[in-house]
Amino acid sequence: MPRTLAAARWQVRKLAACSYWPGAKPGPRAGPHIPLGIPVLAKGSLLWQQIQDAYRIVWAAGRKLAGEIKPLDKTLGAWFHAVVVSFTIPAAMEILIGVAKTNKYAMSESGDTLEVVERPSGGLSVVLADGQRSGKSAKFISTMVVRKVISLLAEGVRDGAAARAASDYLLTHRNGQVQSTLNIISIEMETRKLLVTRNNPLPVLVFQDGEITSLDERSDAVGLRRETRPVLTALEIRAGLSVAVFTDGLPFAGERSGTPMDIHSAFNRMATLGESPQAIADGLMSEALTLEHNRPGDDISILVVGVRSTLQDDAVRRMQVRLPVWPG
């Protein structure tokens, strides 16, 4: 397979010319610059597959060859032509999820909890909660909320209803004395939408079509009031989309030293460069830890979900997890 756009364009024309010329059948003559026959290229043949492979490179570069007519040879007083027909290969996309988490300095456990669950319709949901305070007590709260949500999502309950149920569950068990932020990012295969569910005062950042948008409509944490409702936003799944969710440890980074982190600019910069979701999450975490001198004042969790074009033609789902383990 060609590795560059120029090589792909050249191979498409070369293969088309070779495949059209030998099989061209003479037909009614319509003029000196009109082909005598309409060439037929069998769909599924080796040449067809090779042309598709070359076109994938062109498509990946965001280009499309225009129809061209070039003379090949002169036979029986008429021109035979190779016609390179422009066609579009269905866009192949994949959803990538990147996560970076770290504890508050000198705390053995993070109060943030993140889980991934498969949806009955075939999609995925990522649930992130930040329990009140830090350490084990916060971890207990966030785990309670996340487990309630993922159990309901796995049973087919809608995201908004699952978030409301988790809020009522926490309110009932803790009498409204503790709270937890909650974010759900769901990939719905039935509607081909990316659904953002927020019970979090912090915004969710969205990068799409070269612009960054902040989903910052007022939203309250779960567990305090019976009437708590989430804010839902549906985004179309398109290549280039990136969504960033984070807990309050990220905007808190740098505040103690008077140099707060500019999350919008950092996210916009990395998303514009086309970085992978994992690279964006790692980049945001790295900048936060630098501002905190590697002693974060709160738990930091960063979740980035992105939609990217891919040349992969298989249906294999993949997941990679990295968990640091320190000696004894």
N, C-alpha and C positions, 0 to 999 in steps of 0.2 A: 504494500500500500504506500502511495506517495506521502511524504511527510511535510511538504510545504504547499502553499496555495498555488504557486506557479507550477509546480510539478503536477499537482492535481488537475489543473486546467489543461495542461499539455496532454496528460494521459487520457482525460475524457475525450478530447478531440481525436487523439490518435486511435483509441479503441473504437470510437464511433465510426471513424473513417474506415478502419479495417473491417468492421462488422457490416457496414452498410454496402461497401463496394462489391464484394464477391457475391452477395445475395441479391443485388438489385436486379429486378426484372423489368425489361422494357415495357413501356406502356404508350398510350397515345402521346404524340409529340405536341407540345403546347408552345414551343418557342425556343430560341437558342439558349435561353438562360433558365429553362424550366426542366427539371429532371424528367427522363423518359419513364421512370418507374418509381413507385413508392417502396422504399426498403422496409423490410420487416425484421425486427430484432426480437427473437423469442425471449419472453419474460422468464426469468429463472435460469437462463443459460449462463455459462461461465463468463462470457463477455458482458452480459447484463450485470452480473454480480460485480465484475471488475469496475464497470462504469459507476455503479452505485457506491463502491468503496471510494473511488476517486471523488465523487460528488459529496461524500460525507465530509471530506476535508474542506471542500469549498463551502459547504453549508456551515461547518463549524466556525469558519472565519467570517460568517455573516454575509456571504456573497452568494450570488446566483448567476450562472452563465446565461447570457442572452442567446436566443436562437441565432445561429450563424449559418451561412451557406458559403462553401468554398469549392471551387472547381477541382476535381481530382484528375480527370483524364478526358480525352476527346475520343469518342467512339461512335462510328456510323453517323458522323456529322452532327452529333448532339453532345451536349455537355452532361456528364454524370456528376452529381454533386454528393458530397457528404453533408448531411444535415445534423447538426448537433442540437438536439431538442432540449430546451430548458425544462427541467421538472424539479419539484421540491420533494425531498425526502422527509417523511414525517419527523417532526422534532422529537428527539429522544432526550429526556430530562431525568435527573435523579435528585432526590432530596438528601441533603447532607446536614448532619447535626453535630455541632461542636460544643463542648462543655469544658469549662475551667472552674475549679472550686478550691478554696483554701479556707483554713480556720482563722479565727481571730488569734492574734499573737498570744502565746502562753496558754492557749486553751487546747485541751486534748481532743475535743470533738466540735464539729461544726453544727450550728443550729439550723442550717439550711438542708433541705432534703430534695433530691431530684430523682424522678423515676420515669421510665419509658414503658408504655403499655401498647400492645396491639389492639386495634379497634375491630369489632366484629365485621365491619365492612371492608377490612383489608388495609386500612390506613394505620397511622401511628399517632399517639399523643404523648407529649412530654409535659410533665407536671413538676413545677418548682414552687416550694413553699419556704418561707422564712419565719420561724417561730419567734415569739417575743423574747427579748434578752438573748443571751448567748449560752453556749455550753450544753450540758445534758438536758436541762429543763427545756431549753428552746428546741433541742433535737426531738424530744418527746412530743412537743406540740406540733412541729412541722411534719413529723412522721405520721402522727394521727390524722392530720389533714390530707396528706398525700395518699395514704393508704385508702382513705375513704373515697377519694376522687377516682383513683385508678380502679378500684373494685367496681364502681358504678359505670365507668367508661367501658370496662371490659364486658359489662352486661348489656351495653347498647344504649345507656342513658346519655342524653345530650349534654354537651359541655356546660351550658348555663345551669341546667338542673343539677348536675353533679357538683358544681361550685356552690350553689345555694344549699344543697344537702350537707356539704362539708361544713359550711358556716353554721347551720343549725345544729349539727352534730357537736362541734366545738363549743357552741354556746350552751348547749344542754349539759355537757360533761364538765364545763368549767365555769358555769354560771355567769358568763360574760366578763370574767376577770382577766382573761388573756386573749390575745389576738395573733393572727398570723397572716402574712401576705400570701397571695396565691396567684400563680400564672399558669395557664394551660395553653400550649401550642399544639394544635391538631392538624394533621394532614388528612383531609377527607377525600378518599378516592372516588366516592360516588359523585360528589359535586365538583371535584377537582379544585377545591378551595383550601386555603390555609387559614384556619380559624384561630384567632387570638382572643383568649378570655382573660380578663384582668380583674383581680381584686387586690389592687396594689396602687398606692399613691404615686409610685414611680412610673415614668412613661415606658412604653415599648418603642424602640426605634426601628423604622422600616426604610430600607434602601431599595428603590425601584425606579427604573428608567432614568438613572443618573441623578436622582434626587432623594434626599433624606426627609422622612416625615416622622413626626413624633406623635404617637398615640397617647395623648396626655389628658383625655377627658377625666373628670373627677371620678375616683374609684376608691372605695373603702376596703380595709382589710376585713377578713372573715372572723367571726366568733364574738362580735360585740353586740350586734343587734339582730332581731328577728327579720327585719325588712331588708337586710343587706343583699344587694343584687350585683352581679358582675357586669362589666362592660365588654361587649362582644364586637369584634371586627372581623369581617371576612375578606381575605385577599385572594386574588386570582393566582394560581400557580403558574408562574412564568419564569423562564430562564433569566437569571440575573437578580432575582428577588433575594434579599437578605433581611432577616428579622433578629434583633438583639433584645434579650430580656436579661435583667440583672437584679440582684438584691441590693439593699441600701449600703452595703460595704463599699460598692464601687463609687458612687457619687461622694461618699465620705472620704475617699482616698485623697490625701494631700491637704485636707482642711486644717489639720492640726499645725501644719507648717505654713499655712497661708497661701498654698498653691494648689487649689482644688483642681481636680482633673476635668478636662474638657472632653466629656464622653462623646458628644455629638461630632466634634471635629475628628477625633480619633477613629470613630466608627465609619464616618463618611470617607476618610482618607483610605482606610483599608478596603472598604467595600468598593470604592471607585477603582482601585487597583485590581479588583477581581480576586482577592484573597479567598481561600476556602473558609468555611465557617469555623473550623478548628483553629486555623491561623488567626482569624479575627478574635476569637475568644482568648487565645494565648496572647495576642498582642495587647488587648485591653487589660488582661491580667498583669502582664509584664509592666505596662505603664503605671498601673495602680500600685504595684509592689515597689516600684522605683520611687514613687512619690511618698510611700509609707516607709521607705528605708527597710523594706523586707520585714516590717513589724506591723501588719495590718491591725487597725483599731477595731475592726468588726469582720465577721464572716463575709467573704466575697464569693458569690456564685454568678457565673456568666453563661448564658445559653444563647447560642446563635444557630438559627435554622436558615439554610440557603437552598435555592433551586439553581442547579447548574446544568448546562448542556453536557451531553456525554456521547461518546462513540461506542460505549458498551452496548452490546446487542443481546445480553442475557438478562434473565429476570431474577438473578440472585440478590438477596438482601444481605448486607454486610454490616457488622458492628465491631468497633474496636474500642476497648476500654483500657485506660492506664491508671493504675493505683499505686502510688509510692508506698514502699514498705521500708521503714527504718530499722536498723539493727537493734535487737534487744533493748 
